[in-house]
Amino acid sequence: MKEDKNIENLVEKMMSDSSLETPSFDFTSKVMSEVLATEKKHVYYNPLISKRGWFVIFTTIAGLLGWLIFNSHSQTQTNSNFDFSFINADKVLKVFSGLEFSGITANIILFSMMMMFVQIILLKGYLNKRFHK
């Protein structure tokens, strides 16, 4: 209790001794000129994954899918010459013929893909407006 009164007395004494400080005459104009200067600076958007990175990702995925589709035929063949006769639509369709989805699962996948594309379009538009004023 006594310490609190001592602290209060000290604070009151310090407040009475200090004078009220005022900013300089052109303080507001200096602050506003700095604000306007920062608004004029352009902000450039750098994507997280570059175009080259997306190309590598898609190429890798396509390569893996191609290897998975055509791998069963290439293992039985020991000839060093390349034979592209195994590439036909029937083989590709056979790979996906074992997949069965219920109607609800197919609808969820379709709806999710549509929402993903909508979000990509909306976010791209938003970021273009925000960073390219």
Backbone hydrogen bonds, N-H to C=O, Kabsch-Sander energy under -0.5 kcal/mol:
donor,donor_aa,acceptor,acceptor_aa,energy
5,K,1,M,-1.9
6,N,2,K,-2.1
7,I,3,E,-2.6
8,E,4,D,-2.5
9,N,5,K,-2.5
10,L,6,N,-2.3
11,V,7,I,-2.5
12,E,8,E,-2.6
13,K,9,N,-2.4
14,M,10,L,-2.4
15,M,11,V,-2.4
16,S,12,E,-2.1
17,D,13,K,-1.8
18,S,14,M,-1.6
27,F,24,S,-1.3
30,K,26,D,-2.0
31,V,27,F,-2.3
32,M,28,T,-2.5
33,S,29,S,-2.1
34,E,30,K,-1.9
35,V,31,V,-2.2
36,L,32,M,-2.5
37,A,33,S,-1.8
38,T,34,E,-1.9
39,E,35,V,-1.7
40,K,36,L,-1.2
41,K,37,A,-0.6
41,K,38,T,-0.5
44,Y,42,H,-0.6
46,N,44,Y,-0.6
50,S,48,L,-0.5
54,W,50,S,-2.3
55,F,51,K,-2.2
56,V,52,R,-2.2
57,I,53,G,-2.4
58,F,54,W,-2.8
59,T,55,F,-2.5
60,T,56,V,-2.4
61,I,57,I,-2.4
62,A,58,F,-2.7
63,G,59,T,-2.5
64,L,60,T,-2.5
65,L,61,I,-2.6
66,G,62,A,-2.6
67,W,63,G,-2.5
68,L,64,L,-2.5
69,I,65,L,-2.4
70,F,66,G,-2.4
71,N,67,W,-1.2
74,S,70,F,-1.5
75,Q,71,N,-1.4
76,T,72,S,-0.6
76,T,73,H,-0.6
77,Q,73,H,-0.7
78,T,76,T,-0.5
84,F,82,F,-0.5
86,F,83,D,-0.5
87,I,84,F,-1.3
88,N,86,F,-0.9
92,V,88,N,-1.3
93,L,89,A,-2.4
94,K,90,D,-2.0
95,V,91,K,-1.3
96,F,92,V,-1.1
97,S,93,L,-0.7
98,G,94,K,-0.5
99,L,96,F,-0.9
106,A,102,S,-2.4
107,N,103,G,-2.3
108,I,104,I,-2.6
109,I,105,T,-2.6
110,L,106,A,-2.5
111,F,107,N,-2.9
112,S,108,I,-2.7
113,M,109,I,-2.3
114,M,110,L,-2.3
115,M,111,F,-2.6
116,M,112,S,-2.2
117,F,113,M,-2.2
118,V,114,M,-2.3
119,Q,115,M,-2.6
120,I,116,M,-2.3
121,I,117,F,-2.3
122,L,118,V,-2.9
123,L,119,Q,-3.0
124,K,120,I,-2.2
125,G,121,I,-2.2
126,Y,122,L,-2.6
127,L,123,L,-2.8
128,N,124,K,-2.4
129,K,125,G,-2.2
130,R,126,Y,-2.3
131,F,127,L,-2.5
132,H,128,N,-1.7
